[in-house]
Amino acid sequence: MLYNFLPFHSDITIFIAMGLSFLITFLLMEFAARFLPKDGGRAFAVEGEKSAGKPRGAGLLFIAVFVFISAFFLPMNTEYGFYLVLILIAMMTGFLDDASKSPWGEYLKGALDLAVAILTSIIFLVNNSSEIRFVLFDKSFVMPKVVYGILAVIVIWASINVTNCSDGVDGLTGSVGIATLSGFYMIMKKAGIASTFSPMILVFIAVLMAYLWFNATPSKLMMGDAGSRALGLFIAICALKSGDPFLFIPLAIVFILDGGLGLIKVFLLRFLKIHILKNVRTPLHDQVRKVWGWSNTQCVYRFCIIQIVICAVIYFLV
């Protein structure tokens, strides 16, 4: 909003937006985190007891800052406004779960995520074409809107849930999230795609950096579902706005493998009675810490390095 009226060059305005995003988020984490709900310690997570008593749901704070700064300092239109509202909805459903004395059921959370995914897909298709541009091959084709809508819903729902499932190690989701978002930003910038949308990516990175100041091992607080679900939704929106939703696979591959394998494992066992990966703990961050003996810091660094390298490869291939 203010982007259109401030007497600054657009790049300076975006730089100011990033600085304010970091500063406001930092101050909120420092002084408001004590009012957040406290984690009870996750019974089935490796070292879950170490989280007991820490403020949980910090996503409420940094997502609120992201939405506020984006709305007032960045290029804004009706489409982007709806995305911000949907991100707020994803954040609030996650935060209410974080604050609940008993966790919400998987089916309820899955249904809410599906509703958000359908609404996001509709908003995207109303404001964009159904053309898919394969940026790696410089090829494109127009997909029927119904088929594209189904694909978009799958990408959005999957992104929300794999990101949420990856949130179990201090600094992991925030660090890998920054790597993934940076990959989308650089590729979209290089390919000249969605130039008015990409500044939102920078603001999201800025609030994640401020959050990581407090979430680095040993963490003082956690993003909770409020942060991970909103982050997953935003990553999916980035994939759609890039023009090539299939970029979601390489640019979010760590989230997909870390959180997604567990979802597939549970789905096959519960509904088809097929038991796969019997000797592999999921999410994978539990496997590498409990079975392979990685420390939390090694897990974060190595997962992040893998994602950065893959993003760099894709960037140079574009």
N, C-alpha and C positions, 0 to 999 in steps of 0.2 A: 504493500500500500504506500508506505512512505518512499519506497524505491522510485515511484513516479514523480515525487515532489521534491525530494532532497536535492540541494544544489551541488551534488557531488557526482563525480564520474561513477558509473555503475560498478566498476571493479572496487573502488574505494568503499562504496556502500556495502558491497558484499563482504569486504574485509572487516568493516565495522560490525556487521551482523555476526560474523564468526567470533570476533573478539567479545562482543556482548554476550553471545551464547555461552562461551566458555566461562566468562566472569560470573554471570548470573547463576549458571548451573553450579559452579564452584561454591559460591556463597550459600546457595540453597542446601547443597550437600553438607556444608560445614555447620550451618545453624538450624536447619529445618529437619534434618534426618532423624533427630531424636523423637519426632512426632509420628514417624512411620510405624507401622505394625512390626512386631518382633518375630523373627524366625523361630520356629519351634524345634529345628533340627530335623533333617530328612532321614527317616528311619531306614530307607533302602539305598541311600546314596553312600558312596565311599567317603568316609570322614564327614558325613553329614552332621554329626554331633557338634563339630567345630563351628557350625553356622548358628547354633542355638543362641538366641538373645540378640543377634545382630539386627539392625534395622533392615527391613525387607520392603520391596516395592518402590525403590528409588527411581524406577522408571516413571512414576507419577511426576517427579520433579523435572527430570531432564526432557521428557516428552512434552510437558507443558511449556518449557522454555523453547523447545524446537518449534512448536506450533505458534507460539506468540511471536517469536523473531521472524519466522517465515512469513507470517501473515502481514507484518508491519514493515519489514525491511527488504523483502525479496519480490521479484516479479510475481504477480498474483492474478489469477483469473478464476472463473467459476469452477473449472475442472480441478485446479490445484486446491481451491477452497474445500471442495468435497473430499479430496484426499486427506486434508488435514482433519476434517471432521471424523472420517473413518479411522484415522490413526488414533485420534482421541478416544473413539469408541473401543478400539482394540486395547488401548492402554487401560481404560476404565474397567473393562471386563476382567482384565488381568489383575488390576489392583484390588478389585472387590474379592477376587479369589485369594490374593495375597493376604488381605485383611480378615478373611473368614476364619472362624475358629476351627472349622472342619473343611478340608479341601473340596472344591466343587467336583462333581463327577466328570469322568472323561467324556461321556456322551453329551453332557450339557456344554462343556467347553468346546467340543468338536462341532456341535450344532451352531454355537455362537460364531466360531471361526468360519464356518461354512456360510453363514449369513453375511458376515463381513466380506468374505471372498466374492460372493455373488454380487453384492452391491458395488464393490470396487470394480469388478469386471464390467458391469453395466455402465458405470461412469466412464470407464476407459473407452469402451466401444462407442458410446454416444459422442465422444469428443475426438476420437482418433479412427483412422482407417484400420481395416483388418489385414493390411499388408504386412507380411513378415519379411524383413531384410536380414539375410544371413551375412553378418558383417565380415565373417572370416572368409567367405567365398565370393563376396560382392554379387550375390544373387538375391532375387526377391520374388515373391509370388503373393497373390491375394488369396487368403483363406476365407471360406464362408464364415460369416459373422457368428453363426451359432456354434460352429466348430471352434472358432477362435475363442468365443466366450467360455466354452467348456475347458479349453486348454488354459485360459487365464485363471479360471476358478481353481483348477488343479495346482497351478504354480503358486497361487496366493495361499491356498490352504496348506500346501506342503511347506512353503516358506515360513509361515507363522509357526507351524508345529515343529519343524526340525530345528529352528532357531530356539524355540522354547525348550526343547529337550537337550540342547547343548549347554544350557545355562546351569552348570554344576561345579565349575572350578573358578576360583578367584581370577578375574581378569580375562577369562577365555572368551566369553561371548562378546564383550566389548572390543577386545583386540582383533578377533577374527572379523567382527562386524565392520571395524574400520578398514581392514584389508579388503573386504568384499566391496564396501561402498567406494573406496578409493579406486578399485578396479573399474567399477561402473562409471565413475566420474571421468577417469582418464580416457576410457574407450569412447564414451559419448562425446567428450571434448575433441578427441582426435578425429572422429567420424563426423563431427558437426551435427550431432543429433540432440534434440531437446535442449537447446541452449538456454531457454528460460526456466527449465526445470532443474538443471544441474546445480545451480547455487543452493538448492535445498539439501543436496547431498553434502555439501561443505558444512552447512550449519549442523546437520545431524552428526557429522564427524566431530565437530567442535564440542557438542554436548557430551558425546561419548568419551572424548578425551578428558573432560572435566570429571566425568563419572569415574573413569579409570584411575584418577588421582587417589580416589578413596577405595576403589575396588581391587587395586593391585595387592598381591599376596604380602602379608596377611590382610584381608579386607576388613574395612570398617562398616560396610553396608553392601547390599545386593540389589540388583535391578528388579528381581522377581519377575513374575509373569507380566506385570505392568510394563516393563521395559522390553523383555524378550519378544512378546507377541507384537508389540508396536514396531520393533525393529524388523521382525520377520515380514510384517506387512509392507514396510517401507522398502525393503530389499526387493520384494516382489514387484512393487510399483516401479522401481528402477529398472527391473528386467523388462517390464512392459513398455516403459517409455524409451528404452534403448532401441526399440523397433525389432528386437530379436529376443523373444522370451526364452529361447533355448540357451542364451548366455547365462541364464540362472544356474545351469548345471556346472560349468567350470568355475564361474566366479563365486559360487557358494558351495563348492564341492565339499569343503570341510564340514560345514553345517549339515549338508545332505548325508554324508557318511557318519558323522558323529551322532546326530540326532535321528536321522532317517532310518538307519538299520534297525534301531530298537522299535520304531513304529511298525516296520515291515514284519519283524520277528513276532511282536505281540499280535498283529492282525492275523498272520498265518496260523498262529497257534490257537487263537481264540475262536476264529470263524471257520478255519479249514482243518484244524487239528494237525497242522503240519509244523513240526518243530525243526527249525534251522538254527545254525550258529549256536549249537548247544554249549560249546566250550568257549564262547565269546561273550564277555559281559557287555551290555549296552546300557547307556551310551558308551561309545568307544573311549571317552575320557576316563571312564571307570576301568576299562580293560587295560589301558596303558599305565594307569597308576597302581592298580591292585595286582595285576598279573605280571606286567612287564617291569614294574618297579620304577616308573618315571615319577619324579617329584611334580608337584603342582606347577612349579615354574618351568620345568622342562616340557610339560604338557602344553602350556600356553605358548611358549616360544616355538616349539616344533610344529604345532598345529598352525600357528600364525605364519611361520616361514613357508610351510607347504602352500598355504593360500596365497601368500605374496608372490611366490615363484610362479604359480599357475596363472595368476592375474597378469604378471609381467609377460609371460609367454603369449597369452591371448592378446595383450596390448601390442606386442611387436608383430603379431601375425595379422592384425587388422590393417 
